[in-house]
Amino acid sequence: MKRVKASEFPELRRVFAAYLHEDFLEEHASAAAALRAFVDDANKAERARFRKDVRRLVEEIGELEFAQVLALLDQLGSRWRPESPEDLATVLSGIVETNDSDPK
């Protein structure tokens, strides 16, 4: 069984802990909105590091059971619990595909 370590994704740990914390639903209404808030707040380098970690995470979790994925999200500081692997992929791919034309 493949083992994925949260420590391999430092930018995800930082972003998930800051934006997908226990009050993210009250503050942002959804995980997608919370991550869009990060994109709006972050500079170009932070967004690039985040997108790089997201792409790596998506590659790595393809071989994991969904329960393992949820445990990994918890280790990354996320309090969001996607309902399915498809839900997770949809939200994360939407963030990765966000236009990065902002000069920040």
Summary of the structure (lengths in Angstrom):
residues: 104
radius of gyration: 12.9
end to end distance: 41.1
largest distance: 42.3
contacts: 267
relative contact order: 0.20
helix: 66%
strand: 0%
